[in-house]
Amino acid sequence: MILSLAVFVILTVALLPVQAQDDAAPAAMPTVAAPATPTVIPRPLPAHVLTAERTTVELYFDGLAQGQTGLIRAVGDGLAGARARFLNELVDFFPADDGSFYGLISISMEQTARTYDLDVLVWYSDNTRQTINTRVGLVIGAFVRQEVNVPPDKAYLVDPEIERNELARLESVFSTVTPSVLWGANGFQLPIPGAELTSAFGAFRNFNQTMQTRHTGWDLRATLGQPVMASAAGRVAYTGLMDIRGNIVVIDHGYGVFTTYCHFSQVHVTRGQTITQGQVLGTVGNTGRTSGPHFHWEVAVNGEFVDAVQFTQMWKPNAPPA
């Protein structure tokens, strides 16, 4: 049985303030305050509820902008699983300890701002299925612009081909989805507790007045040799040296969620290693496209770089015990 609920959801957005700052010597930075240290919000009430014959779908967002992540819950009698179809991608939901299923939808920082179809596909223990349809409106993100000057000894890294190749390598890492929740009951935290957030996610950047690109993460103010900790529990998906990100660690947190930690001087973990939240991954360095001690932190969800601050603040359910 296919059930179609034509529910049109108009979404507004409350955007985090951002600050443009970077250790690679940005010029003419706008004066914008960075957000305070992100803390997880308590479990909110659903912003929108869609009711079908056997299933209720709850949207835990009242607004989505470019680069943000949204949480969806499906709950119903005899529900055995769910997935979302959004922006031409299928996103599997994960089981939670309350007996329902949750899914994370991610918005590229460059996704066109307009209204899109969202289909939630659910199935039951008796092998019947339903599809619940709605529409989600996306708005333009509040991204700043930066002029960034890279010193002459690293100016060769201001090269679109190098950047494309590096992003392709990361895309390959992110394409392997672990069908388990690995991030643990404590959610996510800053990899350097109490550090000041500086250069903002999504910033439009002009490098050496020759190359246009985007900032795929947040920078945290740090000193050479300072320890960097895992934002959440998971498994090391990749370690190595990249041209732009330098010495890098990528952690797989399950269900398409990855965090990356860049520009290390030393790396203390290896690929395949199980990681606990707060475990030291390495120390702050000056490797890659930097001009001084530098720490760059990214979150990717379903293959898209998203705002790590917004993702960290977002409430997430606990998974059932393994």
Number of C-alpha atoms within 10 A of each C-alpha: 7 10 14 13 14 11 14 14 15 12 18 14 14 11 14 15 14 23 22 28 27 26 23 18 16 19 15 12 17 13 10 13 13 17 15 13 15 18 16 17 11 10 11 10 11 15 12 15 16 16 14 15 8 15 20 16 22 19 20 19 19 16 21 23 25 22 26 24 25 19 20 21 23 26 21 19 12 14 21 19 20 25 22 24 17 18 14 9 10 15 20 23 25 22 22 17 11 11 15 21 25 24 22 21 22 26 24 21 24 12 15 14 15 10 15 15 14 17 18 23 22 24 18 17 11 9 9 12 18 19 20 22 20 16 17 18 17 22 17 16 21 16 21 19 17 23 20 21 20 19 14 10 9 14 13 11 18 21 14 13 10 15 16 10 13 15 13 12 11 16 15 10 17 24 11 15 17 15 13 14 23 22 26 18 14 14 21 26 23 23 23 22 13 13 14 16 24 20 25 28 27 26 24 18 19 19 20 17 11 9 12 15 14 16 20 23 24 25 24 24 18 21 15 15 15 16 19 24 21 25 29 27 24 25 22 22 21 20 20 13 16 20 16 21 24 20 23 25 26 25 30 29 26 20 22 22 23 27 26 23 27 29 30 30 19 16 20 13 17 15 14 14 13 15 23 17 18 18 17 18 24 24 21 26 25 22 24 20 23 23 18 16 20 25 29 24 23 21 24 26 25 25 21 22 25 25 27 27 27 18 24 21 17 22 18 23 20 16 21 13 8 6
